[in-house]
Amino acid sequence: MCVRVRARAGRYSMRVSFVEIYCEKIRDLLRHVKGKDAAPEPDHKVLRNDYGANEVTGVAMVDVDPADRDAMGSILEVAAAARATKKTDMNEVRDLP
């Protein structure tokens, strides 16, 4: 999850994105919110921005009112529904006591 918050004249705005790493690839969990379903998923890259934070390129950023918990909850539900849920070989690995 990436969150950007900006303050302007006592008001805040917030933009969020949600990604997952699945099968060695970065997946944008909010891409269909921005109408990008038809296009193939781009090759995302992790880069350092001007503020020294890591950023993933080419992901959907969704504007959210920081005071609106329902809107944030809805975005979390959308991202959770978009996650890959197939079984992988990692499901078979266990930590031994």
N, C-alpha and C positions, 0 to 999 in steps of 0.2 A: 504494500500500500504506500502510495506517495501522497502527501498532503502539502498543499501550498496555501498559506494564509497570508493575506495582505490587509493592512489597516489603512483606511483612507477616511479622514475627517470623522474619526470615532466609529466608523463602520468597518466590519470585517467581511472579506470574501474568501471563499475556500474552494480549491479545486482538488479533486482526488482521482487517483487511478489505482487499479488493482491488477497485479500480474501474478503468475505462478511459473515455476520452472518445472516442466514436465518433459521427460525423455530428452533431456539436455537442451531444450528449447524454451525460450521465454514466450509465454502466452498472455495476451491482453484479455483480461476477464470482462472488460467493459466495452469491447470493440463494437458489439451489436447495438449498444446504447447510442452510439454515434453513427449508426447506419453503415458499418464497414463489413457486414456479414458476407456480401457477395465477393469482395476482393480477398485474395489469398493473404494469409497472415504474413506481414513483412518480417524480415530478419531484424529483430530488435538488438540493440547494442546497449551496453552499460557504459556510460561516460561520466566523467566528473564535470559538474557545472561550474560557473563562475564563482559560486559561493563555497566550493569545496565538497559539495554533497554529490553522491552518486545518483544518476538519473538514467532511466530507461528510455530510449528513443522510440518514437512512433506509436506511443500508446495513447488511448483515448483519455482525455482529462475532462471530468464532469464537474460543473459548477454546483456547489451545495451551500445552502445557508447554514453557517455554523451553529445557529440556534435551533435549527429544525431537525430534531432527533428522528422524526418519522421519515424524512427524506434520506437521511444517512442510513437508517435501517433498511430502506428500500434498496439503496445502492449495494449494501452488504448482501442482501438476498440475491440480487442479480448476479453479483460476483460469485457467490457461493454456488449458484445454479450453473454457472459457466465452467466451473472447475472440472478437470478431467478426473474420472473416478474409476478408470479401468485398473485391474489388478496388474502389478508389475513384479519383477523379481525381488524388489526391495521388500514386498509384503512378506516374503519368506524368511527374511533376516531378522533374528532376534538378538537382543543383548543377553548374554549369559550372566547370571549373578556372580 
